[in-house]
Amino acid sequence: MKMYLSLFFCQLSVRLIRTLITAKGFRTRKVTIATTLLDAGLYPADTLRELYARRWNIELHFAQIKTTLEMDVLRCKTPAMIEKRNGKRGRVQFHVEPLL
């Protein structure tokens, strides 16, 4: 219990970077990026904004791949079927990773 309480009262310093996300055909959104990379000299805000945008695009592509391959929802009801499904996932990952 003591460990839990000591973790509960810990402080974490973060840096907040505000940015606008624009995408053709979508509304512009305001996003706040929270990072523990506190040194603005080593980690300029513009660089972190660019990395966030790249990461966002990668996540969108992964979502498209999962939807296309019908892997976005787990429909298996038994451990054996989950193992079979994971085997298929592994083959897809083997073919997709070299493209990234």
C-alpha positions in Angstrom: 0.0 0.0 0.0 2.9 2.4 0.7 4.2 1.9 -2.8 0.9 2.8 -4.3 0.6 6.0 -2.2 4.1 7.1 -3.0 3.5 6.7 -6.7 0.2 8.5 -6.4 1.9 11.6 -5.1 4.8 11.7 -7.6 5.2 14.6 -9.9 6.0 14.4 -13.6 7.2 17.4 -15.5 5.8 17.7 -19.0 6.1 20.3 -21.8 2.9 21.2 -23.6 3.0 22.0 -27.3 -0.1 23.3 -29.0 -0.6 22.6 -32.7 -3.3 22.6 -35.4 -4.0 19.4 -37.3 -5.2 20.1 -40.8 -6.3 17.4 -43.3 -7.9 17.9 -46.7 -11.6 17.2 -46.4 -11.6 17.4 -42.5 -12.1 20.2 -40.0 -8.9 21.7 -38.5 -8.4 20.5 -35.0 -6.5 22.0 -32.1 -4.2 19.4 -30.4 -2.0 19.7 -27.4 1.0 17.4 -27.3 2.4 16.5 -23.9 6.0 15.4 -23.8 8.7 14.7 -21.2 11.3 16.1 -23.7 11.7 19.3 -21.7 14.7 20.9 -23.4 13.4 23.1 -26.1 16.9 23.6 -27.5 17.4 19.9 -28.1 13.8 19.2 -29.0 12.3 22.2 -30.9 8.5 22.4 -30.9 8.4 22.4 -34.7 10.3 19.1 -34.8 8.0 17.5 -32.3 5.0 18.8 -34.3 6.4 17.2 -37.5 7.0 13.9 -35.7 3.5 13.9 -34.3 2.0 14.4 -37.7 4.1 11.6 -39.2 3.1 9.3 -36.4 -0.5 10.2 -36.9 -0.3 9.3 -40.6 1.3 6.0 -39.7 -1.4 5.1 -37.3 -4.0 6.0 -39.9 -2.3 3.6 -42.4 -2.2 0.8 -39.8 -5.9 1.3 -39.2 -6.6 1.0 -42.9 -4.6 -2.2 -43.2 -6.4 -3.7 -40.2 -9.8 -2.8 -41.6 -8.9 -4.1 -45.1 -7.7 -7.4 -43.6 -10.6 -7.6 -41.3 -8.3 -7.5 -38.3 -9.9 -4.5 -36.6 -12.3 -6.5 -34.4 -11.4 -9.7 -32.6 -14.2 -12.2 -33.4 -12.6 -15.4 -32.1 -14.3 -17.2 -29.3 -11.7 -19.9 -28.5 -8.0 -19.8 -27.7 -7.3 -22.1 -30.7 -9.0 -19.6 -33.1 -7.1 -16.7 -31.6 -3.8 -18.6 -32.2 -4.9 -19.3 -35.8 -5.7 -15.6 -36.3 -2.4 -14.5 -34.8 -0.6 -16.7 -37.3 -2.3 -14.9 -40.1 -1.4 -11.6 -38.5 2.2 -12.6 -38.3 2.4 -13.4 -42.0 0.9 -10.0 -42.8 3.4 -8.2 -40.5 6.2 -10.1 -42.2 5.2 -8.6 -45.6 4.3 -5.1 -44.4 7.2 -4.3 -42.1 9.8 -4.1 -44.9 7.7 -1.4 -46.6 7.8 0.9 -43.6 
